[in-house]
């Protein structure tokens, strides 16, 4: 049973897309009249402070009469995003990793080049210790 007390229909055909903390489930199901419809479920994993985890799920029901319009708008929106921003994924974590990799690449490679100059040290004599 689902959360709202109705019995979920048997899955006819299913595909899964795993995407990091998110998983997308695409399920073809049958109505009482034995017609087919599509459910798209996003399941997102969250970790609690104690190390345990839970999932939050969101579901879309898509019926045949809406397929053409839904598909056209989805294609238009995905094309727009890819045309405007390209396929590269830019996120806060990606930016941090890029910055770290960039700094590592730009650091001097030889030990002598990485060593501080003599002017950076205080001149002490072991006799003073």
C-alpha positions as CSV (number, residue, x, y, z in Angstrom):
1,X,0.0,0.0,0.0
2,X,1.1,3.6,-0.6
3,X,1.0,6.4,1.9
4,X,-2.5,7.5,0.9
5,X,-4.0,4.0,1.5
6,X,-4.5,3.0,-2.1
7,X,-3.1,-0.2,-3.5
8,X,-0.2,0.4,-6.0
9,X,-0.8,-1.3,-9.3
10,X,1.6,-3.9,-10.5
11,X,4.6,-2.7,-12.5
12,X,4.5,-3.8,-16.1
13,X,7.9,-2.4,-17.2
14,X,10.5,-0.5,-15.1
15,X,13.8,1.3,-15.5
16,X,16.1,2.9,-12.8
17,X,18.4,5.8,-13.1
18,X,20.9,6.2,-10.2
19,X,22.2,9.8,-10.0
20,X,24.3,10.3,-6.8
21,X,22.0,10.7,-3.8
22,X,19.0,10.6,-6.1
23,X,17.4,7.6,-7.8
24,X,14.7,7.9,-10.5
25,X,12.3,5.1,-11.0
26,X,10.3,4.9,-14.3
27,X,7.4,2.5,-14.0
28,X,4.7,1.5,-16.4
29,X,1.6,0.5,-14.5
30,X,-1.9,-0.5,-15.4
31,X,-5.2,1.2,-14.6
32,X,-8.3,-0.7,-13.5
33,X,-9.4,-0.7,-17.1
34,X,-6.0,-2.3,-18.0
35,X,-4.7,0.9,-19.8
36,X,-1.1,1.9,-19.1
37,X,0.3,5.0,-17.5
38,X,3.8,6.1,-16.3
39,X,5.0,6.9,-12.8
40,X,8.2,8.8,-12.3
41,X,9.5,8.6,-8.8
42,X,12.5,10.6,-7.4
43,X,13.9,9.0,-4.3
44,X,16.5,11.1,-2.4
45,X,18.7,9.8,0.4
46,X,19.3,11.9,3.5
47,X,21.7,11.1,6.3
48,X,20.8,11.9,9.9
49,X,23.3,13.2,12.4
50,X,23.5,9.8,14.1
51,X,24.6,8.2,10.8
52,X,21.2,6.6,10.0
53,X,19.5,7.6,6.8
54,X,16.0,8.0,5.3
55,X,14.6,8.6,1.9
56,X,12.2,11.3,0.6
57,X,10.1,10.4,-2.4
58,X,8.2,12.5,-4.9
59,X,6.0,10.9,-7.6
60,X,4.6,12.1,-10.9
61,X,1.7,10.2,-12.6
62,X,1.8,10.7,-16.4
63,X,-1.1,9.5,-18.5
64,X,-1.1,8.8,-22.3
65,X,-3.1,11.8,-23.2
66,X,-0.4,14.0,-21.8
67,X,2.7,12.2,-23.3
68,X,3.0,14.4,-26.4
69,X,2.8,17.7,-24.6
70,X,4.9,16.6,-21.7
71,X,7.6,15.2,-24.1
72,X,7.7,18.3,-26.2
73,X,8.1,20.6,-23.3
74,X,10.7,18.4,-21.6
75,X,12.7,18.2,-24.8
76,X,12.4,22.0,-25.3
77,X,13.5,22.7,-21.7
78,X,16.5,20.2,-21.7
79,X,17.6,21.6,-25.1
80,X,17.4,25.1,-23.8
81,X,19.5,24.3,-20.7
82,X,22.2,22.4,-22.7
83,X,22.3,25.2,-25.4
84,X,22.7,27.9,-22.7
85,X,25.0,26.2,-20.2
86,X,26.4,23.1,-22.0
87,X,26.7,19.6,-20.6
88,X,29.3,20.4,-17.9
89,X,27.9,20.1,-14.4
90,X,28.7,23.1,-12.2
91,X,28.0,22.8,-8.5
92,X,29.5,24.1,-5.3
93,X,31.3,20.8,-4.8
94,X,32.5,20.8,-8.3
95,X,33.9,24.3,-7.9
96,X,35.8,23.3,-4.8
97,X,37.3,20.3,-6.5
98,X,38.2,22.4,-9.5
99,X,39.9,25.0,-7.4
100,X,41.8,22.3,-5.5
101,X,42.9,20.6,-8.7
102,X,43.9,24.0,-10.3
103,X,46.0,25.0,-7.3
104,X,47.7,21.6,-7.4
105,X,48.4,22.0,-11.1
106,X,49.8,25.5,-10.7
107,X,52.1,24.7,-7.7
108,X,55.9,24.5,-8.6
109,X,56.9,21.0,-9.3
110,X,60.6,21.0,-8.1
111,X,61.6,21.0,-4.5
112,X,64.0,23.9,-5.0
113,X,61.2,26.0,-6.7
114,X,58.8,25.2,-3.8
115,X,61.4,26.1,-1.1
116,X,61.0,29.5,0.6
117,X,63.7,32.1,-0.1
118,X,66.5,32.5,2.4
119,X,65.2,35.9,3.3
120,X,62.1,34.3,4.9
121,X,64.2,32.7,7.6
122,X,65.7,34.2,10.7
123,X,69.4,33.9,10.9
124,X,70.3,32.2,14.2
125,X,73.5,30.7,15.4
126,X,73.5,27.4,17.3
127,X,75.9,29.1,19.7
128,X,73.0,31.4,20.8
129,X,70.9,28.4,21.9
